[in-house]
Amino acid sequence: MGTAVVRTYGSTELPTLAMADPFGDLDAQADNEGGAIGGNEMIVRQDADRVSELLARGPELFLGYVDPTLNEAAFTDDGFFRTGDAATIEDGILHISGRIKDIINRGGEKYSAAEVEWALLGHAAVAEVAIVGYPDRYLGERACAFVVPLDHDPPTLDDLREHLLSAGFAVQKAPERLEIVAELPRTASGKIQKFRLREGLGWAASPDEVERRR
């Protein structure tokens, strides 16, 4: 139809923060969200856990939540909105790596659940997947993969591990627990409700216990 499809980034709180250049190199822009639109500003700051969070402000930024108790944690002292997204900005170009809540902290090593999910979607037996962290007495947190299989022959935990290793992932990023489900819980807008997946994932005393509960 003679049009270009490009990536854009925004939220309910600030609808159109950034967009890729529709007249630029589309291949180069395929893995980023582009530059700030109009008078918007975006910066990245590290939190206490050294996770880089995207902060934003601009003419479309909302004034605050109806529940005023939420606003203190939502804004910085200099008026930036805390998006809750882990991100980097290079030469003015935004790259979102995932939600901060979706950062798995395994023994002090942090990684994005989203990058593992994208890789696992390339497995021939995986239709949908969601990675969530669950508490562990020794490592603090381990990762569980909730998988909707593509057919009646679901993948095993070893299958997922081998797939990730062949894709160049470090072994510690492979999930250590697997739950096969018929569907993933979603909101009315289609977002996966990971908090519902975390319900019931309790403490794991050891890798052996994880294996028994798998």
N, C-alpha and C positions, 0 to 999 in steps of 0.2 A: 504493500500500500504506500510505499515511498516514505515510510516513517522510521525513526530510530527508537529502539527501546533501550532506556538507560536506567541505571540504579538511582534511587533517591533515598533519603533518610529523614525521618521525622517521628513525632509521637503525638499523642493527644495533647500534651502540654505545650509542644512547639511543633506544629504540623509539618512545616517544610524548612528544615534546617539546611540540608545539603543536597546537591544533585550533581551527577556526572554531566560532562559537557556533551550534548547530543551531536555536536559537530566535530568532536575530537576522535581520538583513536579508541574505538569501542573495545577492542581486544585488551588494550592496556587498562581500561576502566572496568573490566569484567569482575574484578575482585575488590573494588573499593566503592565508597558511597559518594565520591566527588568532593567538590569544594562548597564552601558556605554560600548560601543564596542571599542576595540583597544585603541588608544591614545586619544579618545574623553574625554572631560570634561563637566560635567553638574552640575550646582548649582542653588539654588533658592534664589531669593532676593525679598523683599517686596517693592512695589512702594509706592507713597505718600498716596494712598488709602488703604494701608495695604493688598493689593492683592499680593500673592506670585507668581512671574513670573519665568518660567524656562529660564535660560541663558545657552548657549552652545558654545563650541569651539572645534576645532579638525582639523585633517589633511584634512578632506573633506569640511571644511567650505569655502563657496564662498568668493571671494575677495570684493564684493560689488555690488550694483545695477548699471545698466547702467545710471540711473538718479542719479547723485551724491548727489542731495539734500535729498535723502531718507536715506543716510547712517548715518548721525549724530544720528537720532532717532533709527536706527537699531542696533547700536553697543554701548557697554559700553566703558568707558575709558580704561579698562584693556582688551579689545579685545573680549569680549563675545558677541555673537549674541542674541538679544532679540527675543525670539520665539513668544511672544504674547500668550503663553499658560499658564494657571494657573496650578500649579503643586506642589507636595510635593516629597521629596526624603527621604526615611527611609532605613538606612543600605545599602545605595548605590542603592536602587531600586526606579525607577521612577514611579510615578502615576500621570497621567494627569486628571485633573478634568474638563477641558473645556477651551474654548477661553476666554481671558480676556474681549474681546468685548461682549461675551455672559454672562457676569456677570450681573445679575439684581440687581439694587441698590434701594430697596424699603424702603424708610424712614430711610436710613442709614444702613439697614440690607442687606448684600450682599449674594447672593447665585448663584449657577451655573445653567444656563438654561438647560445644558446638562443632569443633574441629573433628572430634572423634565421631560424632553423629554423621557429619557429611561424608567421612571416609567409609563408615559402615553402610551407608546407603548404596555404595557401589558393590556390595556383596550380592551375589546372585540370588540368595535366599531371603534377603531382607526387603520388605515392602516399606516399613516405617520403623523408626527407632528413636528412643529418647534415653539419654544418659543422665542419671541422677546420682548424687552422692549419698552415702549412708554412713553413720558413725562407726568407727572401729577403735577399740581400746588401745591398740598398739600404734597405728598409723594416723589416728585422728579421723580419717575418712577414706573410704574406698568407693569405687564406681560400680553401679549396677546398670546393665543395659536392659531396657524394656523393648522387646522386639515383636513387631507384627510380621509374621512370616509371609513370604510371597505365595507359598503353596502349602501343601500338607507335609512337607519335609523341612522342618525348621532347622536353623543352624545350631550348632553346639557352641559352648563357650570357647572351646579350642579352635573352632572354625573362625570365630570373630577375631581371636588373638592372632591367628596365622594371617588373616586378611590384613590386619593393621600392621603387622611386622613386615609383610611384603610391600606395603605402601610406604615404608620408611619410618613408621612411628616407633618411639621407644617403648619397650615392653611394659614399663610402669604406667603407660597411658591406656593399656588394654583393660576393659572392664573385668572385674573379678567375680561378678555375679550376673546371672542371666535369668530374666523372667520372660517367658513366651506368653503374649496376650493376644486376644482377638482384635482389640482396638485400643487406641490411646485416648484418654479422657481429654476433651477439648472444651473451650469456651464457645459461646455462640458465634464468635468471629473466627473460630478455627485454631486459636492458639492452644498448644498442649498445656494442660494443667499439671505441671510437674509436682506441685505440692500434694496432689492426690496420689501420685505415684510414690512419693516419699512416705506416705502414710503406711505403716506396717513394716517398713524397713528399719528394724531395730539394731541394737548393738550386736556386733560380731566379735566374739572373743578371740578367734584365730582364723587363719586361712582354712583350716580343716572344718571349722564350723560353717564358714561360708560355703564350702563345697557340699556339706550335708544339706544346707538350706537351698541350694541352687535348684 
